[in-house]
Amino acid sequence: MKKSKFNLLIYFGLFFISAAIILTLYNFHEDYTMYLNAKNVSDVLETKIIKNLDTEFDDNNFVMKTEEIDGYNYIGILEISNVELKLPVMDTWDYERLKISPTYYSGSYYDDNLVICAHNSKAHFGKIHNIEIGDTITFTSVDDKVYKYVVSNIRILNDTDVEEMIINSDVDDSKESWDLTLFTCTLDGKARFAARAIKVD
């Protein structure tokens, strides 16, 4: 009887170890696929941005331009050199698109209140947890306008603090504003990590 219980415990242990290994391999594969997709789209988007140099755009309408790649529209490329990130940014937010690349959430680079969100996978915004105040962020729009920002605020927000994310006012009601906000889930998924930045010349 004791031997059968012991064997059962061994089987359960092996099952859970196997499940953990399979889950780890799946997560690694998914993260690597996201990385390859983001890199490929960034490469294609860069060539389209170069081609757009000969195109005249009317900035007076303040509509962010987009480029279509594989059926999805992108507004530009986000780069954070200190954490070695270079990612395309899609123009529409939803859970399916977040599996492909970071996405536009609200605001605009024209209005200096752009908010971008992404999964916290290593291929997307997992590395922004290592961002520090003073780090530089560059956003290149599809019409080849380069916007440079410096991180000035890092905050953990509750997942329900949607208004706080969008209006860009600090929790102490100081009404400090930011020109760019990047956010993703915290590692435990219970809150949101937000890196705020101001535009520099």
C-alpha positions, 0 to 999 in steps of 0.5 A: 500500500505504501509502495503504491502511494509512493509510486503515485506521488512519483507519477504526480511529481513527474507529471508536474515537472513535465508540465512545467518544462512544456510550459517553459518551452512554449513561453520561450517559443512564443517569445522568440516568435514575437521577437522575430515578427517584431524584427521583421516588421521593423526591417520592412517598416524602415524601408517604407519610411525611407521611401516616404522621404519623397512623399509630401505629408500635410501635418496640419490635419494632425492625423498620424500617418500609417503604413500597412504591413501584412494587413496591419497598420503601423505608426512608426518604430520605437527605440530604447537603446539602453535596454536594446529594444527596437519595435514597430508600433501598431496603430490600433490596440487589441489583444490579438495585435498585442501578440504581434507588436506594441500598439498605440493606446491613446494620444498622439505624437503631434499632441505630445501625449502619446501612450503606447502599450505592449505585452511584458514578454522579453520580445516586447516590453518585458525589458522596460522594467529596467528603464531608468530616469534619464534614459532616451527613447526615440520614436520615428513616425512612418513619415520619417519624423524623429521624436526624442524623449527622456524618461522622467517618471516611473510609476506602478499603477493599478490595472484599474487606473485607466484615467491616470494612464491617459490624462498623464497627471501624477497621483499627487495632483501636481498635474505634471504631464508627459509627452510619451508613456510606455506601459505594460503589465508588472511581472506578476500581472497584477498592476501596470508598469508605466515609464513616462518621458518628456520630449527633447530637441 
